[in-house]
């Protein structure tokens, strides 16, 4: 563990220095969109274990507290930092009706208010409100930002907001107290970067992409689509927290025996919302998954850290239905092979971050942004209209080959997935028609034999 952490600490210092010296440029709001949101990627270093000396020990010298580091170099030059384990802060959002990100694992943050001086101020304010952590102190360094993204609906028709991720580095050896805001945050988790980079914790998240079609196609056709194509699988990371803080006032936090009525949040939603059921203790909750928007936001940071295997661990989105998965595999085989040949260190499988209802796409510097969504392969790629002075960000950040930062692996992938779905539906329809025709012929023969 010490060797892994040491390599990550050294690489993290280089990445944060590069990001602080070469920040990603500001992306203005596109026409028709006024909302902006900011999130905070908060990093701390957990010191290596050492026995706590007794206060009665006469040999213990009273040392004066050192002044806090004023730069990234000064922070990482400390021995306890070089021997420590870097961690990242995540929140589990509380379950709220009508909230499209309800129950998701995320970074602290939220929408920018009119009184916020800028996007950075919005990230600081939202973090203070959600987890009680003040980032505007001498014990916290602003360490640059990650690419700003356009968050759109999964159908790619409307831009919801511009998402601005910022990186902060806590410099104290002892982290400040965390206080989750119970109406917005169910729990807060510190997760080692080693866990985020571990191949053993890579998994998938199954998403019912048909759920968003119900209001467009009706309940009957919605159920038919859901039964036919199943769910879609996306790359995810199972988080193993080193420290967790729960908002103990959330409904159902204390299990009650012999409860007469169902809990406020239904059983299927308890694990995603971070609420334990009456038969579960906090230690037996389902795994906390990082995927979609937040995983996409952190992609650029993770891919710059050893063992530099983020691309190799990523998997193309596919489906749970076996025959549809096979068709998608066959029809994208050559595409995936060609994409794999172009990979290099510093590239991530997608600059498009998605969840079940939204997507966030990094803008390229050379062309208008496309709205390719991992969560919506059933619609064709659409182009958004931007002002001429819009600043592209896809190829201007970290990475040994900036051309890979615009999502080469997914560019064109969904065109083939759309075709695969059409082939699948045609084959299923033909098969069902054949079965129906065979059943009809069999029924007619039996009718004729009975006469």
C-alpha positions as CSV (number, residue, x, y, z in Angstrom):
1,X,0.0,0.0,0.0
2,X,2.8,2.4,0.9
3,X,4.4,2.0,-2.5
4,X,1.1,2.5,-4.4
5,X,0.3,5.6,-2.3
6,X,3.8,7.0,-2.7
7,X,3.6,6.8,-6.5
8,X,0.1,8.4,-6.5
9,X,1.3,11.2,-4.2
10,X,4.1,12.1,-6.6
11,X,1.9,11.9,-9.6
12,X,-0.8,13.9,-7.9
13,X,1.6,16.7,-7.1
14,X,2.6,16.9,-10.8
15,X,-1.0,16.9,-12.0
16,X,-2.2,19.6,-9.5
17,X,0.8,21.8,-10.3
18,X,0.0,21.5,-14.0
19,X,-3.7,22.2,-13.5
20,X,-3.1,25.2,-11.2
21,X,-0.6,26.7,-13.7
22,X,-2.7,25.9,-16.8
23,X,-6.3,26.0,-15.9
24,X,-9.0,25.1,-18.3
25,X,-10.6,28.1,-19.9
26,X,-14.0,29.6,-19.1
27,X,-16.9,28.3,-21.2
28,X,-19.7,30.8,-21.6
29,X,-23.4,29.8,-21.6
30,X,-24.8,28.8,-24.9
31,X,-27.7,30.7,-26.3
32,X,-30.9,30.0,-24.4
33,X,-29.2,28.6,-21.3
34,X,-28.6,30.8,-18.2
35,X,-27.9,28.3,-15.5
36,X,-24.4,27.4,-14.3
37,X,-23.4,24.9,-11.6
38,X,-20.1,24.2,-9.8
39,X,-18.8,21.2,-8.0
40,X,-15.7,20.7,-5.7
41,X,-13.3,17.9,-6.0
42,X,-11.8,18.0,-2.5
43,X,-8.6,16.1,-1.9
44,X,-6.9,15.4,1.4
45,X,-4.0,13.2,2.5
46,X,-4.5,10.7,5.3
47,X,-1.3,10.4,7.3
48,X,0.3,7.0,7.8
49,X,-0.4,5.3,11.1
50,X,1.7,6.3,14.0
51,X,1.1,5.8,17.8
52,X,-0.4,8.7,19.6
53,X,1.9,9.7,22.5
54,X,0.5,10.0,26.0
55,X,0.0,13.5,27.3
56,X,1.6,12.3,30.5
57,X,4.8,11.4,28.8
58,X,7.4,13.9,30.1
59,X,9.4,13.3,26.9
60,X,6.7,14.7,24.7
61,X,7.8,18.2,23.6
62,X,5.3,20.9,23.2
63,X,5.7,22.1,19.6
64,X,4.4,25.2,18.1
65,X,1.9,24.7,15.2
66,X,3.6,25.3,11.9
67,X,2.2,27.9,9.5
68,X,-0.1,26.3,6.9
69,X,1.5,25.6,3.4
70,X,0.9,28.4,0.9
71,X,1.6,26.5,-2.2
72,X,1.2,23.0,-3.7
73,X,4.9,22.4,-3.7
74,X,5.2,23.3,0.0
75,X,2.4,21.0,1.0
76,X,3.8,18.0,-0.9
77,X,7.3,18.6,0.5
78,X,6.2,17.5,3.9
79,X,7.2,14.0,5.1
80,X,3.8,13.1,6.4
81,X,2.2,14.0,3.0
82,X,4.8,11.9,1.0
83,X,4.0,8.9,3.2
84,X,0.3,9.4,3.3
85,X,-2.7,8.2,1.3
86,X,-4.6,10.7,-0.9
87,X,-8.4,10.6,-0.6
88,X,-11.3,12.3,-2.4
89,X,-14.6,13.5,-0.9
90,X,-18.0,12.2,-2.2
91,X,-21.5,12.8,-1.1
92,X,-24.6,10.6,-1.4
93,X,-27.4,12.8,-2.3
94,X,-30.6,12.6,-0.2
95,X,-33.8,11.2,-1.8
96,X,-36.0,14.1,-3.0
97,X,-39.0,13.9,-5.3
98,X,-38.5,15.6,-8.6
99,X,-34.7,15.8,-8.2
100,X,-33.1,14.2,-11.3
101,X,-29.9,13.6,-9.3
102,X,-31.7,12.2,-6.2
103,X,-29.6,9.5,-4.5
104,X,-26.6,9.8,-6.8
105,X,-23.0,9.6,-5.7
106,X,-21.6,13.0,-6.5
107,X,-19.1,15.8,-5.6
108,X,-20.3,18.6,-3.4
109,X,-21.8,21.4,-5.4
110,X,-24.8,23.0,-6.9
111,X,-26.3,25.8,-9.0
112,X,-24.7,29.2,-9.1
113,X,-26.8,31.9,-7.4
114,X,-27.0,35.5,-8.5
115,X,-25.0,36.6,-5.4
116,X,-22.1,34.4,-6.2
117,X,-19.1,36.4,-7.5
118,X,-18.1,33.6,-10.0
119,X,-18.3,29.9,-10.6
120,X,-15.5,29.3,-8.0
121,X,-17.5,31.1,-5.3
122,X,-20.5,29.0,-6.1
123,X,-18.4,25.8,-5.5
124,X,-17.2,27.2,-2.2
125,X,-20.7,28.2,-1.0
126,X,-22.4,25.0,-2.0
127,X,-19.7,22.9,-0.3
128,X,-20.2,24.9,2.9
129,X,-23.9,24.5,2.8
130,X,-24.0,20.8,1.9
131,X,-21.2,19.4,4.1
132,X,-20.3,22.2,6.4
133,X,-16.7,22.4,5.0
134,X,-15.2,25.9,4.5
135,X,-12.9,25.9,1.5
136,X,-12.1,29.6,1.8
137,X,-9.5,29.3,4.5
138,X,-5.7,29.3,4.8
139,X,-5.9,25.5,5.3
140,X,-7.2,24.9,1.8
141,X,-5.5,25.5,-1.5
142,X,-7.4,26.0,-4.8
143,X,-5.6,23.6,-7.2
144,X,-7.1,24.5,-10.6
145,X,-10.1,23.0,-12.4
146,X,-11.3,20.3,-14.7
147,X,-13.0,20.8,-18.1
148,X,-16.2,22.7,-17.9
149,X,-19.1,20.7,-19.5
150,X,-22.5,21.2,-21.0
151,X,-25.2,19.3,-19.1
152,X,-28.0,18.6,-21.4
153,X,-31.1,16.4,-21.3
154,X,-30.4,12.8,-22.4
155,X,-32.4,13.5,-25.5
156,X,-29.9,16.1,-26.4
157,X,-32.5,18.8,-27.1
158,X,-32.0,21.2,-24.2
159,X,-29.0,22.5,-22.4
160,X,-29.6,22.5,-18.7
161,X,-26.5,24.2,-17.5
162,X,-22.8,24.6,-17.7
163,X,-21.0,22.5,-15.1
164,X,-17.7,23.8,-13.7
165,X,-15.5,21.4,-11.6
166,X,-12.9,22.8,-9.3
167,X,-10.1,21.1,-7.3
168,X,-9.3,21.9,-3.7
169,X,-6.5,20.6,-1.5
170,X,-6.9,20.4,2.3
171,X,-3.5,21.0,3.9
172,X,-4.2,20.2,7.5
173,X,-3.0,16.9,8.9
174,X,-6.3,16.6,10.8
175,X,-9.3,17.2,8.5
176,X,-12.0,19.6,9.6
177,X,-15.4,18.4,10.9
178,X,-18.0,17.3,8.3
179,X,-21.7,18.1,8.8
180,X,-24.0,16.8,6.1
181,X,-27.1,18.9,5.4
182,X,-29.8,16.2,5.9
183,X,-32.3,17.6,3.3
184,X,-29.7,17.4,0.6
185,X,-27.0,14.9,1.6
186,X,-27.7,11.5,3.1
187,X,-24.0,10.7,3.7
188,X,-20.4,11.9,3.1
189,X,-17.6,9.5,2.2
190,X,-13.8,9.8,2.0
191,X,-12.5,7.4,-0.6
192,X,-8.8,6.6,-1.3
193,X,-7.5,7.4,-4.8
194,X,-6.1,3.9,-4.7
195,X,-9.7,2.6,-4.6
196,X,-10.7,4.7,-7.5
197,X,-7.8,3.4,-9.6
198,X,-8.2,-0.2,-8.6
199,X,-9.2,-2.7,-11.3
200,X,-10.9,-5.0,-8.6
201,X,-13.5,-2.3,-7.9
202,X,-14.5,-1.7,-11.5
203,X,-18.1,-2.8,-12.1
204,X,-21.2,-1.7,-14.1
205,X,-24.4,0.1,-13.4
206,X,-27.6,-1.1,-15.0
207,X,-29.9,1.8,-16.2
208,X,-33.4,1.5,-17.4
209,X,-33.1,3.8,-20.4
210,X,-36.8,3.2,-21.3
211,X,-38.0,4.9,-18.1
212,X,-37.6,8.3,-19.8
213,X,-39.7,7.3,-22.7
214,X,-42.9,6.6,-20.7
215,X,-44.3,10.1,-21.1
216,X,-43.5,10.2,-24.8
217,X,-44.7,6.8,-25.9
218,X,-47.3,5.8,-23.2
219,X,-47.1,3.2,-20.5
220,X,-48.0,0.2,-22.7
221,X,-45.3,0.8,-25.3
222,X,-42.9,1.8,-22.5
223,X,-43.3,-1.6,-20.9
224,X,-42.9,-3.3,-24.2
225,X,-39.6,-1.5,-24.9
226,X,-38.4,-2.2,-21.4
227,X,-39.1,-5.9,-21.8
228,X,-37.5,-6.0,-25.2
229,X,-34.2,-4.1,-24.9
230,X,-33.8,-4.6,-21.1
231,X,-31.4,-2.3,-19.3
232,X,-28.2,-0.6,-20.4
233,X,-24.9,-1.2,-18.7
234,X,-22.4,1.6,-18.0
235,X,-18.9,1.6,-16.5
236,X,-18.9,2.3,-12.8
237,X,-16.6,2.1,-9.7
238,X,-17.6,0.5,-6.5
239,X,-16.5,2.9,-3.7
240,X,-14.9,1.6,-0.6
241,X,-14.9,4.5,1.9
242,X,-12.1,4.9,4.4
243,X,-14.4,7.2,6.5
244,X,-18.2,7.8,6.3
245,X,-20.4,10.4,7.9
246,X,-24.1,10.0,7.8
247,X,-26.9,12.5,8.2
248,X,-28.5,10.7,11.1
249,X,-31.8,12.7,10.9
250,X,-32.8,11.2,7.5
251,X,-35.9,9.0,7.6
252,X,-35.2,5.4,8.4
253,X,-31.7,6.0,9.7
254,X,-32.5,4.1,12.9
255,X,-34.1,0.7,12.0
256,X,-37.4,0.1,13.8
257,X,-38.7,-3.3,14.7
258,X,-42.3,-4.2,14.0
259,X,-42.9,-1.1,11.8
260,X,-46.5,-1.0,10.8
261,X,-46.2,1.1,7.6
262,X,-43.6,1.1,4.9
263,X,-40.7,3.6,5.2
264,X,-40.8,7.0,3.6
265,X,-38.6,5.8,0.8
266,X,-39.4,2.5,-0.9
267,X,-37.1,-0.5,-0.5
268,X,-35.7,-0.4,-4.1
269,X,-34.6,3.2,-3.6
270,X,-33.1,2.9,-0.1
271,X,-29.7,1.8,-1.2
272,X,-29.3,4.4,-3.9
273,X,-30.6,7.1,-1.5
274,X,-28.2,6.1,1.3
275,X,-31.1,5.2,3.6
276,X,-30.9,1.8,5.4
277,X,-34.0,-0.4,5.5
278,X,-35.5,-1.8,8.7
279,X,-33.6,-5.1,8.2
280,X,-30.2,-3.5,7.4
281,X,-27.6,-1.9,9.4
282,X,-25.4,0.9,8.0
283,X,-22.6,-1.6,7.4
284,X,-24.8,-3.8,5.2
285,X,-25.9,-1.2,2.7
286,X,-25.5,-2.0,-1.0
287,X,-22.3,-0.8,-2.6
288,X,-21.9,2.9,-3.3
289,X,-21.4,3.2,-7.1
290,X,-19.6,6.1,-8.9
291,X,-20.7,6.4,-12.5
292,X,-22.3,8.8,-15.0
293,X,-21.8,12.5,-14.5
294,X,-19.4,12.4,-11.6
295,X,-17.2,9.6,-13.0
296,X,-16.9,11.6,-16.3
297,X,-16.0,14.7,-14.5
298,X,-13.2,13.0,-12.6
299,X,-12.0,11.1,-15.7
300,X,-9.3,13.6,-16.6
301,X,-7.8,13.6,-13.1
302,X,-7.9,9.8,-12.6
303,X,-6.2,9.1,-16.0
304,X,-3.2,11.1,-15.0
305,X,-2.5,8.9,-11.9
306,X,-0.7,5.5,-11.7
307,X,-1.1,2.8,-12.8
308,X,-2.4,4.9,-15.7
309,X,-4.9,2.3,-16.7
310,X,-8.2,4.2,-16.7
311,X,-8.7,3.6,-20.4
312,X,-8.0,-0.1,-20.2
313,X,-10.5,-0.5,-17.4
314,X,-13.3,1.3,-19.1
315,X,-15.9,-0.7,-21.0
316,X,-18.2,0.4,-23.8
317,X,-21.9,0.7,-22.9
318,X,-24.0,-2.3,-23.8
319,X,-27.2,-4.1,-22.9
320,X,-28.4,-6.7,-20.5
321,X,-30.4,-8.7,-23.1
322,X,-28.0,-11.4,-24.4
323,X,-29.0,-11.3,-28.1
324,X,-29.0,-7.5,-28.2
325,X,-25.6,-7.4,-26.5
326,X,-24.3,-9.9,-29.1
327,X,-25.6,-7.8,-32.0
328,X,-24.1,-4.6,-30.5
329,X,-20.8,-6.5,-30.0
330,X,-20.6,-7.8,-33.6
331,X,-21.6,-4.4,-35.1
332,X,-19.1,-2.4,-33.1
333,X,-16.3,-4.9,-33.1
334,X,-14.2,-3.2,-35.9
335,X,-15.0,0.2,-34.5
336,X,-13.7,-0.7,-31.0
337,X,-10.7,-2.3,-32.5
338,X,-9.8,0.8,-34.5
339,X,-10.4,3.0,-31.4
340,X,-8.2,0.8,-29.2
341,X,-5.3,1.2,-31.6
342,X,-5.4,5.0,-31.2
343,X,-5.3,4.9,-27.4
344,X,-2.3,6.4,-25.4
345,X,-1.7,7.4,-21.9
346,X,-3.6,10.5,-20.9
347,X,-6.8,9.5,-22.8
348,X,-10.1,8.6,-21.3
349,X,-12.8,6.6,-22.9
350,X,-15.2,9.5,-22.8
351,X,-15.4,13.2,-22.1
352,X,-19.1,12.7,-22.0
353,X,-20.4,12.1,-18.5
354,X,-23.9,10.7,-18.2
355,X,-26.5,9.4,-15.9
356,X,-30.0,8.1,-16.4
357,X,-31.5,11.4,-17.4
358,X,-28.7,13.8,-18.3
359,X,-25.4,14.0,-20.1
360,X,-22.4,16.4,-19.8
361,X,-20.2,16.9,-22.8
362,X,-16.9,18.6,-22.9
363,X,-16.6,21.0,-25.8
364,X,-14.0,20.6,-28.5
365,X,-11.9,23.5,-29.6
366,X,-12.2,22.8,-33.4
367,X,-15.9,22.0,-33.8
368,X,-19.4,22.6,-32.3
369,X,-20.1,20.2,-29.4
370,X,-22.2,17.2,-30.1
371,X,-24.7,15.7,-27.7
372,X,-23.8,12.0,-27.8
373,X,-25.2,10.5,-24.7
374,X,-24.2,7.2,-23.1
375,X,-27.7,7.0,-21.6
376,X,-29.6,7.6,-24.8
377,X,-28.4,5.5,-27.8
378,X,-31.9,5.6,-29.4
379,X,-31.6,9.1,-30.7
380,X,-29.4,10.5,-33.4
381,X,-26.6,12.9,-32.6
382,X,-27.7,16.5,-32.7
383,X,-25.7,19.7,-32.9
384,X,-26.1,22.6,-30.5
385,X,-26.0,26.1,-31.6
386,X,-23.2,28.2,-30.0
387,X,-22.0,31.8,-30.2
388,X,-18.9,32.3,-32.3
389,X,-16.8,33.3,-29.3
390,X,-17.5,30.1,-27.4
391,X,-14.3,28.7,-26.0
392,X,-13.6,25.0,-26.6
393,X,-12.0,23.0,-23.8
394,X,-11.7,19.4,-25.0
395,X,-8.1,19.5,-26.2
396,X,-6.6,22.1,-23.9
397,X,-6.0,20.2,-20.7
398,X,-4.0,17.4,-19.2
399,X,-3.0,14.4,-21.3
400,X,0.0,13.4,-23.4
401,X,-2.1,13.6,-26.6
402,X,-4.7,16.3,-26.3
403,X,-6.5,15.0,-29.4
404,X,-7.7,12.0,-27.3
405,X,-9.4,14.3,-24.8
406,X,-12.5,14.8,-26.9
407,X,-13.8,11.3,-26.5
408,X,-12.4,9.4,-29.5
409,X,-13.7,6.1,-28.2
410,X,-17.3,7.1,-28.3
411,X,-17.3,9.3,-31.3
412,X,-19.4,7.4,-33.8
413,X,-20.1,4.5,-31.4
414,X,-23.8,5.3,-31.0
415,X,-24.4,5.5,-34.7
416,X,-23.5,1.8,-34.8
417,X,-25.5,1.1,-31.6
418,X,-28.6,2.7,-33.2
419,X,-28.2,0.4,-36.2
420,X,-27.7,-2.6,-33.9
421,X,-30.9,-1.7,-32.1
422,X,-32.8,-1.4,-35.4
423,X,-31.4,-4.8,-36.5
424,X,-32.4,-6.3,-33.1
425,X,-35.9,-4.9,-33.3
426,X,-36.4,-6.1,-36.8
427,X,-35.1,-9.6,-35.9
428,X,-37.3,-9.8,-32.8
429,X,-40.3,-8.6,-34.8
430,X,-39.7,-11.1,-37.6
431,X,-39.2,-13.9,-35.0
432,X,-42.4,-13.0,-33.2
433,X,-44.3,-12.8,-36.5
434,X,-42.9,-16.2,-37.4
435,X,-44.0,-17.7,-34.1
436,X,-47.4,-16.2,-34.4
437,X,-47.8,-17.4,-38.0
438,X,-46.7,-20.9,-37.0
439,X,-49.2,-20.9,-34.1
440,X,-51.9,-19.8,-36.4
441,X,-51.2,-22.6,-38.9
442,X,-51.1,-25.1,-36.1
443,X,-54.4,-23.8,-34.8
444,X,-56.0,-24.0,-38.3
445,X,-54.8,-27.6,-38.7
446,X,-56.3,-28.6,-35.5
447,X,-59.5,-26.9,-36.4
448,X,-59.6,-28.7,-39.7
449,X,-58.8,-32.1,-38.1
450,X,-61.6,-31.6,-35.6
451,X,-64.2,-31.2,-38.3
